[in-house]
Amino acid sequence: AEFPDEEFMREVSQGLLDSPASGKGDAAAAAVPTVVAHPSAGTSAPPPPPAERLKKARIYTRTGDAGQSSLFSGERRSKADITFEALGQIDQLSSDIGLALAFMVERGAQGLPQHPAIEKMLTEVQQVLLDAGSAVATPLDTSSPNRLAKAQFNPARVEQLEAWIDEVDGGLPPLRQFILPGGSVVGAQLHVSRCACRTAERTVARLREAYPGSVDPSVARYLNRLSDLLFTVARAVNEGQRRREPS
């Protein structure tokens, strides 16, 4: 699968990203019909007439059945292309982080120690990974200025990760030896996410070699720094749950 389903997102983007909606998230949200509250009751009013509703895009498009798909620039490439491999690895990374977050939520429901600050960080990371995927799917050297402006990756995100790493690491004991991935269930899943991040980083590195000048270097720097954050928060979670990784 692309990131998330590139063919579906392209269909949404073609119909909505050029509308007055501001930002990719706003445009994607606009694809889902909303229910308007009734002015005189607590129930919901009937939806507006069809002409007033935005058309909801189908999940499937059939345009990739022959083994090709489109970048946000409109260029068609084989699904075996390294670009789609990079998008898939970024998607895998976000999904692994999502599983760690789901474990955190379940532990909170059981009355076990929670990590709200780390949960907030990781949720924001997932959102930034959407931006990273958009940047990868919009080659710098072949996309229109309009598309590049919509998919621009903010390099300040790298500095944000560094600040988070310093903040979390400041509360941890010094690391004096190698540790083995493990500890608590949440900590172990964060180590899995760290490995997925390294895989995504290596794939983006191969993409940059295959298509020089096509990918914003900030995306590669972000993935490199993100693996350090995942390592650090894994340690922090395990410390908080008194389940240190074996060494």
C-alpha positions in Angstrom: 0.0 0.0 0.0 1.1 3.5 -0.7 1.0 6.3 2.0 -1.7 6.1 3.0 -3.5 5.0 -0.2 -1.8 7.4 -2.6 -4.4 6.8 -5.4 -7.3 7.7 -3.0 -5.4 10.7 -1.6 -4.6 11.9 -5.2 -8.3 11.8 -6.0 -9.1 13.8 -2.9 -6.3 16.2 -3.5 -7.4 16.9 -7.1 -10.9 17.8 -6.0 -10.1 19.6 -2.8 -6.6 20.8 -2.4 -7.1 23.6 -4.9 -10.2 24.8 -3.1 -10.3 27.6 -0.5 -9.7 25.0 2.3 -6.4 25.8 4.0 -3.9 23.0 4.4 -3.9 19.3 3.5 -5.6 18.3 6.8 -8.5 20.8 6.3 -9.0 19.6 2.7 -9.0 16.0 3.6 -11.5 16.6 6.4 -13.7 18.5 4.0 -14.1 15.3 2.0 -16.3 13.8 4.8 -19.8 15.2 4.9 -20.7 16.9 8.2 -24.0 16.8 10.1 -25.4 20.2 11.0 -26.9 20.6 14.5 -30.6 21.5 14.6 -31.1 25.1 15.9 -33.9 24.3 18.2 -33.2 20.8 19.4 -30.3 18.6 20.6 -30.7 16.2 17.7 -29.1 16.5 14.3 -30.8 18.1 11.3 -31.1 16.2 8.0 -28.0 16.7 5.8 -28.1 19.5 3.3 -29.3 18.8 -0.3 -26.9 16.8 -2.5 -25.9 19.9 -4.4 -24.7 21.5 -1.3 -22.6 18.6 -0.1 -19.0 17.9 -1.2 -18.7 14.7 -3.2 -17.2 12.0 -1.1 -14.3 10.2 -2.9 -14.3 6.5 -3.2 -11.8 4.5 -1.3 -10.9 2.6 -4.4 -10.0 4.1 -7.8 -8.9 1.1 -9.9 -6.2 3.4 -11.4 -3.4 1.3 -9.9 -4.5 -2.1 -11.0 -1.9 -2.3 -13.7 0.9 -1.8 -11.2 1.5 2.0 -11.5 0.5 4.9 -9.3 0.8 8.7 -9.3 2.9 11.0 -7.3 1.4 14.3 -6.1 3.1 16.0 -9.0 1.0 13.9 -11.3 3.9 11.7 -12.6 3.1 8.0 -13.0 5.6 5.5 -11.7 5.7 1.8 -11.2 4.6 0.7 -7.7 8.0 -1.1 -7.5 9.7 2.3 -7.7 11.8 3.3 -4.7 9.6 6.3 -4.2 6.6 4.1 -3.2 8.9 1.9 -1.1 9.9 5.0 0.9 6.2 6.0 1.2 5.3 2.6 2.4 8.1 2.5 5.0 7.0 5.9 6.4 3.5 4.5 6.6 4.8 1.4 8.4 6.6 3.7 10.9 3.5 5.7 11.6 1.5 2.5 12.1 4.1 1.1 14.5 4.0 4.3 16.5 0.2 4.1 16.5 0.4 0.7 18.0 2.6 2.0 20.8 0.1 4.8 21.5 -2.8 2.2 21.5 -0.9 0.2 24.2 -0.5 3.4 26.2 -4.2 4.1 26.1 -5.0 0.5 27.2 -2.6 0.8 30.1 -4.2 4.0 31.2 -7.7 2.4 31.1 -6.3 -0.3 33.4 -5.1 2.3 35.9 -1.4 1.7 35.1 1.2 4.5 34.8 0.5 6.9 32.0 2.9 9.1 29.9 0.8 12.0 28.7 3.7 14.2 27.5 5.2 11.3 25.5 1.7 10.5 24.1 1.4 14.1 22.9 4.9 14.0 21.3 4.2 10.8 19.4 0.8 11.9 18.2 2.4 15.0 16.8 5.1 12.9 15.2 2.5 10.9 13.4 1.1 14.1 12.0 4.5 15.3 10.8 5.1 11.9 9.2 2.1 12.7 7.0 3.9 15.9 5.9 7.1 13.8 5.3 5.1 11.5 3.1 3.7 14.4 1.2 7.2 15.8 0.6 8.5 12.5 -0.6 5.5 12.2 -3.0 6.2 15.7 -4.5 9.6 15.6 -6.1 11.4 19.0 -5.8 12.8 18.8 -9.4 9.6 17.9 -11.3 6.6 19.3 -9.4 4.9 22.6 -10.0 5.5 25.5 -7.6 1.8 25.2 -6.5 2.2 21.6 -5.5 5.6 22.2 -3.9 4.1 24.9 -1.7 1.4 22.6 -0.5 3.8 19.7 0.3 6.7 21.8 1.8 8.3 20.1 4.8 9.1 22.4 7.7 12.8 22.0 8.7 12.1 23.4 12.2 10.5 20.0 12.9 14.1 18.6 13.3 14.9 21.2 16.0 11.7 20.3 17.7 12.8 16.7 18.0 16.1 17.7 19.4 14.5 19.7 22.1 12.2 16.8 23.0 15.2 14.4 23.1 17.1 16.7 25.4 14.0 17.2 27.6 13.3 13.5 28.0 16.9 12.4 28.3 17.5 14.9 31.0 15.3 12.9 33.3 17.0 9.5 32.6 20.1 7.9 34.3 23.3 8.0 32.2 23.5 5.2 29.6 26.7 3.3 30.4 26.3 0.1 28.3 24.4 -1.2 25.4 20.8 -2.3 26.1 18.6 -4.9 24.5 15.2 -3.9 23.1 12.5 -4.9 25.6 11.3 -3.9 29.0 7.6 -3.1 29.2 5.2 -3.9 26.3 5.0 -0.2 25.4 8.8 0.3 25.6 9.3 -2.8 23.5 6.9 -1.5 20.8 8.7 1.9 20.8 11.9 0.0 20.1 10.1 -1.7 17.2 9.1 1.7 16.0 12.7 2.9 16.2 13.8 0.0 14.0 11.0 0.9 11.5 12.3 4.5 11.6 15.8 3.3 10.6 14.3 1.3 7.8 12.4 4.3 6.5 15.5 6.4 6.8 17.6 4.0 4.8 14.9 3.8 2.1 14.7 7.6 1.8 18.5 7.6 1.5 18.3 5.2 -1.4 15.5 7.3 -2.9 17.8 10.4 -2.8 20.5 8.4 -4.5 18.1 7.2 -7.2 16.6 10.6 -7.8 19.2 13.3 -6.8 17.6 16.6 -5.9 14.1 15.2 -5.6 13.7 15.0 -1.8 14.0 17.7 0.7 17.1 16.9 2.9 15.1 17.9 6.0 13.0 14.8 5.6 16.1 12.6 5.9 17.3 14.6 8.9 13.9 14.3 10.6 13.9 10.5 10.3 17.5 10.3 11.5 16.6 12.4 14.6 13.3 10.6 15.1 15.0 7.3 15.7 16.9 9.0 18.5 13.7 10.3 20.0 12.1 6.8 19.9 15.1 5.3 21.6 14.9 7.9 24.3 11.1 7.7 25.0 11.4 3.9 25.0 13.9 4.2 27.9 11.7 6.8 29.6 8.6 4.6 29.4 10.5 1.6 30.8 11.9 3.7 33.6 8.5 5.0 34.5 7.1 1.5 34.6 10.2 0.1 36.4 10.9 -2.3 33.6 14.3 -1.4 32.4 15.6 -3.0 29.2 18.0 -6.0 29.7 21.7 -5.3 29.0 
